[in-house]
Amino acid sequence: MSDTDWNSNLGGGFGQHVTQDEFFHGTGEPVDSLTETWFWNFHVPQAAINCFAYCWVHPTLKVVSSGLLIYKGFKASHLECELFEFRDFMSMGVVGDGSDIQLPNGMRVQVIIPLEHVRLTFADEQRQTSVDVDIRSSGVPIMRANNKHFEQVMHVTGKLVLRGEAHEVDCMAVRDRSWAEPRPENHNPAPPYTWVTGAFGEDFAFNVGSHDDPARDPEWKDVMAAPARIFNDGWVVLKGEQRRIVNASKLTRRRGDRFSPVSHDYSFEDDKGDHYHITGELVAQTNWGGWSNMTCHLGLVKWDWNGRTGYGESQEVHWNDYVWKMAQHKQA
């Protein structure tokens, strides 16, 4: 992230969405790392279950990586997940125009109403696992100022069978969508970068992307330098009103063995001058190597905001320098 701003809202404010943003764009500078993505998720908090479903297209290379993983509680490895079914090298034919993504592993994502309703299905008889959920909008997309990325608060309902165990799905979740920007896989000599979402019902949701605040004594403070920019992007939706976060301070506590997140503590301010303090504990977690030069710790977070409980996604990226230096520091 030192040489790209694909994860930042540097222009401030919000962009404008159009119907086509639901579908495949295939636009942007024709470099190898040109990226287009869809992310969908849902959770069953009472069972500590989280689902991560993703489609990542490299339009210049004409290659697609896509699939889903579903995990219950804490996993030391992605292959400990109740379901891990992700294919790294597929042709772009599985995506088509983005209205009906169908993978060879049985995962399918159909657009029912653009920007309003998506259906996610999957079935694997051998692993006794199936997904049949409707992902419906709880509000309009929250577009970055460059009109190349949005998040959207969704209400997900349906059924999950996980290793033979049936669960009803009824949750608020945040999906995201991006296109037309490079996503270099270069090494980044930075401390962990954390992207989180949280929803407390139809009336309040948030998203923040940031590093730890070095003023709050993160565990890496004496091991490596802080990046020049700590806070990259964020928003709140309060009773349907979209507001940009203008500053944020975060401290994540991590396990001593794998350095995976245990808890998050956020303080931030929106562009209307309102302040928020939100804390969260991980209740489910696994890791995923989105690409080989990084590890992403995925998790389901139980959030507390003024005594209210919400749930959301935690995605924290680690690179080689951080993990190596922390391991050396631990041994010293």
Buried (B, 14 or more C-beta within 10 A) or exposed (E): BEEBBBBBBEEEEBBEBEEEBBBBBBEBEEBEBBBBBBBBBBBBBEBBBBBBBBBBBBBBBEBBBBBBBBBBBBBEEBEEBBBBBBBEEBEBEBBEEBBEBBBEBBBBBEBEEBBBBBBBBBBBEEBBBBBBBBBBBBBBBBBBBBBBBBBBBBBBEBEBBBEEEEBEBEBBBBBBBBBBBBBBEEEBBBBBBBBBBBBBEBEBBBBBBBBBBBEEEBBBBEBBEBBEBBBBBBBBBBEEEBBBBBEBBBBBBBEEEBBBBEBBBBBBBBBEEEEBEBBBBBBBBBBBEBBEEBBBBBBBBBBBBEEEEBBBBBBBBBBEBBBEBBEEEEEE
